[in-house]
């Protein structure tokens, strides 16, 4: 039985985004196929629904403390997680990463896994430590690069340096999309043959967990739909990467052509106040709803009430929320800069900056039931094509490659 030391930053229910969901589903599928996993997280908390692998806490901090910055907001890498706390209680991401590395070092003094599998820049230093100090093959799994997170060419140089070393030192790299692979090759000059593209799949809980939509929670939207309104939603972090200011401008233009539209922005983040102010400035506040952060049933209810789901990201390595929305029979509009567009061909697409095209696509779908149904039928056939069991088999193939490489080291 192959033993894997998995290095991650979050797992449900203590996750702030899709990274933890992807790690959970991948690990579950690997274990089903006979792989043994010890999974390291940087906080101390219970995961009552995860019995199939060992979860190890690298520190004793509370997961809520970790959310002071979160798993994604790398521009805060040198800032404290609790800015108002007494100096002795302040913790930065770099401090947590240091303790995380120390934990991994102690672990490897006692246990010898076959492969170390590190997810994203937050754990790459620990993965490199395992490779350099203990000679264990390293697989670097890239769910997002700093170039994705920053939404521009100028990211955090500390993070870029960590990513570069991790990618250079890794025996193999897994990229969640061809778009992500292209960024790794272009920005970090990594040989293309070192990188395998392995797309994510839909969260298994969406397929297997019983779900009942409660229309009472969205009575207003149900009433508006009965009056002929189309509900257009987006879900995610309110950051530059997600392209939401451009989406909001497209919403304004769409409403000028077709006023029977309501836009639902589900999530939270640094741009929340800016987006609310912009919706007022554009005179569309009565057609825009901000729900705040949602998860679980609340999230699924939003998908269920929606007719159209928009992923407006400037750069989206994959985009699990699009698969979740597809499962609830939403029509998808995706940027060409999203990895999920590589597997969902029936979605409408646009370049992230093209607010006019996005507005036109929203209006076209809203006005044509035939177009809506055609797109919906195509998407429903495509979103299930990749299963986590298929993903696990591809990842195991990567493990086998680095194991063979180890034999010749």
C-alpha positions as CSV (number, residue, x, y, z in Angstrom):
1,X,0.0,0.0,0.0
2,X,1.4,3.4,-1.0
3,X,1.7,5.9,1.8
4,X,1.3,9.6,1.0
5,X,2.1,12.6,3.2
6,X,-0.5,15.2,2.0
7,X,0.3,18.8,2.8
8,X,-2.7,21.1,2.7
9,X,-4.0,24.3,4.2
10,X,-7.6,23.5,4.9
11,X,-10.3,20.8,4.9
12,X,-14.0,21.1,5.3
13,X,-15.7,22.1,7.5
14,X,-12.8,24.5,8.2
15,X,-12.3,25.7,4.7
16,X,-12.6,29.2,3.2
17,X,-12.9,28.1,-0.4
18,X,-12.5,25.4,-3.0
19,X,-9.0,24.3,-2.1
20,X,-10.2,22.4,0.9
21,X,-13.1,20.8,-1.0
22,X,-10.7,19.6,-3.8
23,X,-8.3,18.2,-1.3
24,X,-11.0,16.3,0.5
25,X,-12.5,14.8,-2.6
26,X,-9.1,13.8,-4.0
27,X,-8.0,12.2,-0.8
28,X,-11.3,10.3,-0.4
29,X,-10.9,8.9,-3.9
30,X,-7.3,8.0,-3.4
31,X,-8.1,6.1,-0.2
32,X,-10.9,4.2,-2.0
33,X,-8.2,3.0,-4.4
34,X,-6.0,1.7,-1.6
35,X,-3.7,4.7,-0.8
36,X,-2.9,5.5,2.8
37,X,-2.9,9.2,3.6
38,X,-1.6,11.4,6.5
39,X,-3.0,14.9,5.9
40,X,-1.3,17.9,7.6
41,X,-3.3,21.0,8.3
42,X,-2.0,24.2,9.9
43,X,-4.6,24.5,12.7
44,X,-6.1,22.4,15.4
45,X,-9.8,21.4,15.0
46,X,-12.0,18.4,14.6
47,X,-13.1,17.0,11.3
48,X,-16.0,14.7,12.4
49,X,-16.9,13.5,8.9
50,X,-13.4,12.5,7.9
51,X,-12.6,9.0,9.1
52,X,-10.8,7.6,6.1
53,X,-7.4,9.3,6.7
54,X,-5.2,10.6,9.5
55,X,-5.5,14.4,10.0
56,X,-2.5,15.9,11.7
57,X,-2.4,19.4,13.2
58,X,0.8,21.3,12.6
59,X,-0.1,24.0,15.2
60,X,-2.6,24.5,17.9
61,X,-4.1,27.7,16.5
62,X,-7.9,27.9,15.9
63,X,-9.0,27.7,12.3
64,X,-10.9,30.9,12.7
65,X,-7.7,32.7,13.5
66,X,-6.3,31.4,10.2
67,X,-9.2,33.1,8.4
68,X,-7.9,36.5,9.5
69,X,-6.0,36.3,6.2
70,X,-7.2,33.1,4.7
71,X,-5.7,30.5,2.4
72,X,-5.7,32.8,-0.7
73,X,-5.0,36.4,0.2
74,X,-1.2,36.2,-0.2
75,X,-0.7,40.0,-0.3
76,X,-1.2,39.8,3.5
77,X,1.6,37.3,3.9
78,X,3.7,39.5,6.2
79,X,0.8,40.9,8.3
80,X,-0.6,39.6,11.5
81,X,-3.8,37.5,11.5
82,X,-5.2,39.5,14.5
83,X,-4.1,43.1,14.0
84,X,-5.8,44.3,17.2
85,X,-4.5,41.5,19.5
86,X,-1.7,42.1,22.0
87,X,1.7,41.7,20.4
88,X,2.4,38.4,22.0
89,X,-0.7,36.9,20.4
90,X,-0.2,38.1,16.9
91,X,0.5,35.5,14.2
92,X,1.4,35.9,10.6
93,X,1.2,33.4,7.7
94,X,5.0,33.2,7.7
95,X,5.1,32.2,11.3
96,X,2.4,29.5,10.7
97,X,4.4,28.2,7.7
98,X,7.6,28.1,9.9
99,X,5.8,26.0,12.5
100,X,4.2,23.9,9.7
101,X,7.7,23.1,8.4
102,X,9.0,22.2,11.8
103,X,6.1,19.8,12.3
104,X,6.7,18.1,9.0
105,X,10.4,17.8,9.9
106,X,9.6,16.0,13.1
107,X,7.1,13.8,11.4
108,X,9.6,12.7,8.8
109,X,12.2,11.8,11.5
110,X,9.8,9.1,12.5
111,X,7.8,8.2,9.4
112,X,8.9,7.6,5.8
113,X,6.0,8.2,3.3
114,X,6.5,7.1,-0.3
115,X,5.6,10.5,-1.7
116,X,5.0,14.0,-0.3
117,X,2.1,15.7,-2.1
118,X,2.0,19.5,-1.4
119,X,-0.9,21.7,-2.3
120,X,-0.2,25.3,-3.4
121,X,2.4,27.8,-2.2
122,X,1.4,27.7,1.5
123,X,2.8,24.2,1.8
124,X,5.6,24.2,-0.8
125,X,8.3,25.1,1.7
126,X,7.5,22.0,3.8
127,X,7.5,19.9,0.6
128,X,10.9,21.2,-0.4
129,X,12.2,20.5,3.1
130,X,11.0,16.8,2.7
131,X,12.7,16.6,-0.6
132,X,16.0,18.2,0.4
133,X,16.5,16.8,3.9
134,X,14.9,13.4,3.6
135,X,15.1,12.5,-0.1
136,X,11.4,11.9,-0.5
137,X,9.8,12.4,-3.9
138,X,7.8,15.6,-4.1
139,X,4.6,16.3,-6.1
140,X,3.6,19.9,-6.2
141,X,-0.1,20.4,-6.9
142,X,-1.0,23.8,-8.3
143,X,-4.6,25.0,-7.7
144,X,-3.7,28.6,-8.3
145,X,-0.5,30.6,-8.9
146,X,0.3,34.0,-7.5
147,X,-0.3,35.4,-11.0
148,X,-3.9,34.2,-10.7
149,X,-4.4,35.5,-7.1
150,X,-3.1,39.0,-7.9
151,X,-5.2,39.4,-11.0
152,X,-2.3,41.0,-12.7
153,X,1.4,40.6,-13.5
154,X,2.5,42.0,-10.1
155,X,2.0,39.6,-7.2
156,X,3.7,39.2,-3.9
157,X,7.4,38.6,-4.5
158,X,7.8,36.4,-1.4
159,X,5.0,34.1,-2.6
160,X,6.4,34.0,-6.2
161,X,9.8,33.0,-4.8
162,X,8.2,30.2,-2.7
163,X,6.3,29.0,-5.7
164,X,9.3,29.1,-8.0
165,X,11.4,27.0,-5.6
166,X,8.6,24.5,-5.0
167,X,8.0,24.1,-8.7
168,X,11.7,23.8,-9.5
169,X,12.4,21.2,-6.7
170,X,9.3,19.1,-7.4
171,X,9.8,15.8,-9.2
172,X,6.4,16.2,-10.8
173,X,3.8,19.0,-10.9
174,X,0.0,18.6,-11.2
175,X,-1.9,21.6,-12.7
176,X,-5.6,21.8,-12.4
177,X,-6.0,23.0,-16.0
178,X,-4.1,23.6,-19.2
179,X,-4.3,27.3,-18.5
180,X,-2.5,26.8,-15.2
181,X,0.1,24.7,-16.9
182,X,0.7,27.4,-19.4
183,X,1.2,30.0,-16.7
184,X,3.7,27.7,-14.9
185,X,5.7,27.2,-18.1
186,X,5.6,30.9,-19.1
187,X,6.2,32.6,-15.7
188,X,8.4,30.0,-14.0
189,X,10.1,28.5,-17.0
190,X,9.3,24.9,-15.9
191,X,9.6,22.3,-18.7
192,X,6.2,21.3,-20.0
193,X,6.9,17.6,-19.7
194,X,7.3,18.0,-15.9
195,X,3.6,19.0,-15.6
196,X,0.5,16.8,-15.8
197,X,-2.9,18.4,-16.2
198,X,-5.5,16.9,-14.0
199,X,-8.9,18.6,-13.9
200,X,-11.0,18.7,-10.8
201,X,-14.4,17.1,-10.5
202,X,-17.7,18.1,-8.8
203,X,-17.7,17.9,-5.0
204,X,-19.2,14.4,-4.2
205,X,-21.4,15.9,-1.5
206,X,-23.4,17.7,-4.2
207,X,-24.1,14.3,-5.9
208,X,-24.7,12.2,-2.8
209,X,-26.0,14.4,-0.1
210,X,-29.8,14.7,0.2
211,X,-30.9,18.2,-0.8
212,X,-34.3,19.9,-0.6
213,X,-34.7,23.4,-1.9
214,X,-36.5,25.7,0.5
215,X,-38.3,28.4,-1.5
216,X,-39.2,30.3,1.6
217,X,-35.6,31.4,2.0
218,X,-35.8,33.1,-1.4
219,X,-39.5,34.1,-1.5
220,X,-38.7,37.5,-3.0
221,X,-36.7,36.0,-5.8
222,X,-39.4,33.4,-6.5
223,X,-41.9,36.1,-6.7
224,X,-39.8,38.1,-9.2
225,X,-39.2,35.0,-11.3
226,X,-43.0,34.5,-11.5
227,X,-43.1,38.0,-12.9
228,X,-40.7,37.0,-15.7
229,X,-37.4,38.1,-14.1
230,X,-34.2,36.1,-14.8
231,X,-31.9,35.5,-11.8
232,X,-28.1,35.8,-12.6
233,X,-25.7,34.8,-9.8
234,X,-22.1,34.5,-9.0
235,X,-20.4,32.9,-6.0
236,X,-16.9,33.5,-4.7
237,X,-14.4,35.8,-3.0
238,X,-14.8,39.5,-3.6
239,X,-11.2,40.0,-4.8
240,X,-9.6,41.5,-7.9
241,X,-9.0,38.1,-9.3
242,X,-12.7,37.4,-9.7
243,X,-13.4,40.3,-12.1
244,X,-16.5,41.4,-10.2
245,X,-16.2,45.2,-11.0
246,X,-16.3,44.3,-14.7
247,X,-19.3,42.0,-14.1
248,X,-21.1,44.8,-12.3
249,X,-20.5,47.1,-15.3
250,X,-21.9,44.4,-17.6
251,X,-24.9,44.1,-15.3
252,X,-25.6,47.8,-15.7
253,X,-25.4,47.5,-19.5
254,X,-27.6,44.3,-19.5
255,X,-30.3,46.1,-17.4
256,X,-30.4,48.9,-19.9
257,X,-31.4,46.4,-22.6
258,X,-33.5,44.1,-20.5
259,X,-34.7,45.4,-17.1
260,X,-36.1,42.1,-15.9
261,X,-32.9,40.9,-14.4
262,X,-31.8,40.4,-10.8
263,X,-28.1,39.8,-10.0
264,X,-27.1,37.9,-6.9
265,X,-23.5,38.3,-5.6
266,X,-22.8,35.6,-3.0
267,X,-19.6,35.8,-1.0
268,X,-17.5,38.3,0.8
269,X,-14.1,39.9,0.6
270,X,-12.1,43.1,0.3
271,X,-14.2,44.5,-2.6
272,X,-17.6,44.1,-0.9
273,X,-18.0,47.8,0.1
274,X,-16.7,48.9,-3.3
275,X,-19.2,46.7,-5.2
276,X,-22.1,47.9,-3.1
277,X,-21.1,51.5,-3.7
278,X,-20.7,50.9,-7.4
279,X,-24.2,49.3,-7.7
280,X,-25.6,52.5,-6.1
281,X,-23.5,54.7,-8.4
282,X,-24.7,52.8,-11.4
283,X,-28.3,53.2,-10.3
284,X,-28.9,49.4,-10.2
285,X,-29.1,48.7,-6.4
286,X,-32.7,47.5,-6.6
287,X,-31.6,44.8,-9.0
288,X,-28.5,43.6,-7.2
289,X,-28.5,41.5,-4.0
290,X,-25.4,40.9,-1.8
291,X,-25.9,37.8,0.3
292,X,-22.6,37.7,2.3
293,X,-20.6,34.5,2.7
294,X,-22.6,31.4,2.2
295,X,-22.0,27.6,2.4
296,X,-23.9,24.4,2.6
297,X,-27.6,24.6,2.0
298,X,-27.6,28.3,1.6
299,X,-25.1,28.0,-1.2
300,X,-27.1,25.3,-2.9
301,X,-30.3,27.3,-2.6
302,X,-28.6,30.1,-4.5
303,X,-27.7,27.8,-7.3
304,X,-31.2,26.4,-7.4
305,X,-32.9,29.8,-7.6
306,X,-30.6,31.0,-10.3
307,X,-31.1,30.7,-14.0
308,X,-27.7,31.9,-15.1
309,X,-24.4,31.5,-13.3
310,X,-21.5,33.8,-14.3
311,X,-17.8,33.1,-13.5
312,X,-16.2,36.5,-14.3
313,X,-12.7,35.7,-13.1
314,X,-9.7,37.5,-14.6
315,X,-7.8,34.3,-14.0
316,X,-9.4,31.1,-12.7
317,X,-7.2,28.0,-12.6
318,X,-10.3,25.8,-12.5
319,X,-13.6,26.9,-10.9
320,X,-15.5,24.3,-9.0
321,X,-18.4,26.6,-8.4
322,X,-19.3,26.3,-12.1
323,X,-19.7,22.5,-11.8
324,X,-21.8,23.1,-8.7
325,X,-24.0,25.5,-10.5
326,X,-24.2,23.1,-13.5
327,X,-25.5,20.4,-11.2
328,X,-28.4,22.7,-10.3
329,X,-29.1,23.2,-14.0
330,X,-27.9,26.7,-14.3
331,X,-26.8,28.0,-17.7
332,X,-23.1,28.9,-17.4
333,X,-21.3,32.0,-18.7
334,X,-17.5,31.6,-18.2
335,X,-14.5,33.7,-19.0
336,X,-12.1,32.2,-21.5
337,X,-9.5,32.6,-18.7
338,X,-11.2,29.9,-16.5
339,X,-9.9,26.3,-16.4
340,X,-13.3,24.8,-16.1
341,X,-14.1,26.1,-19.6
342,X,-11.7,23.3,-20.8
343,X,-14.2,20.7,-19.7
344,X,-17.6,22.5,-20.1
345,X,-17.8,23.2,-23.8
346,X,-21.5,24.1,-23.8
347,X,-21.1,27.2,-21.7
348,X,-21.1,30.6,-23.2
349,X,-17.7,32.3,-23.0
350,X,-16.2,35.8,-23.1
351,X,-12.9,37.5,-22.4
352,X,-12.9,38.8,-18.8
353,X,-12.5,42.4,-19.9
354,X,-15.3,42.3,-22.5
355,X,-18.3,43.7,-20.5
356,X,-20.3,44.4,-23.6
357,X,-20.2,40.7,-24.7
358,X,-21.1,39.5,-21.2
359,X,-24.0,41.9,-21.1
360,X,-25.2,40.7,-24.5
361,X,-24.9,37.0,-23.5
362,X,-26.9,37.6,-20.3
363,X,-29.7,39.3,-22.3
364,X,-29.7,36.7,-25.1
365,X,-30.1,33.8,-22.6
366,X,-32.8,35.7,-20.7
367,X,-34.9,36.5,-23.7
368,X,-34.6,33.1,-25.4
369,X,-36.0,30.0,-23.7
370,X,-34.8,27.9,-26.7
371,X,-31.2,29.1,-26.2
372,X,-31.4,28.6,-22.5
373,X,-32.7,25.0,-22.9
374,X,-30.1,24.1,-25.5
375,X,-27.2,25.3,-23.3
376,X,-28.6,23.6,-20.3
377,X,-28.9,20.3,-22.1
378,X,-25.3,20.5,-23.3
379,X,-23.9,21.4,-19.9
380,X,-25.9,18.7,-18.1
381,X,-24.2,16.1,-20.3
382,X,-20.7,17.5,-19.8
383,X,-20.3,18.3,-16.1
384,X,-20.3,14.7,-14.9
385,X,-17.7,13.4,-17.3
386,X,-14.9,13.7,-14.9
387,X,-15.2,11.7,-11.6
388,X,-12.9,12.0,-8.6
389,X,-12.1,8.3,-9.1
390,X,-10.7,9.2,-12.5
391,X,-8.8,12.1,-11.0
392,X,-7.3,9.8,-8.3
393,X,-6.1,7.3,-10.9
394,X,-4.3,10.1,-12.8
395,X,-2.7,11.3,-9.6
396,X,-1.6,7.8,-8.7
397,X,0.0,7.6,-12.1
398,X,2.0,10.7,-11.1
399,X,3.0,9.0,-7.8
400,X,4.2,6.0,-9.7
401,X,6.3,8.1,-12.0
402,X,8.1,9.9,-9.1
403,X,8.6,6.6,-7.3
404,X,10.4,5.2,-10.4
405,X,12.5,8.3,-10.5
406,X,13.4,7.8,-6.9
407,X,14.9,4.3,-7.7
408,X,17.5,6.0,-10.0
409,X,18.4,8.8,-7.6
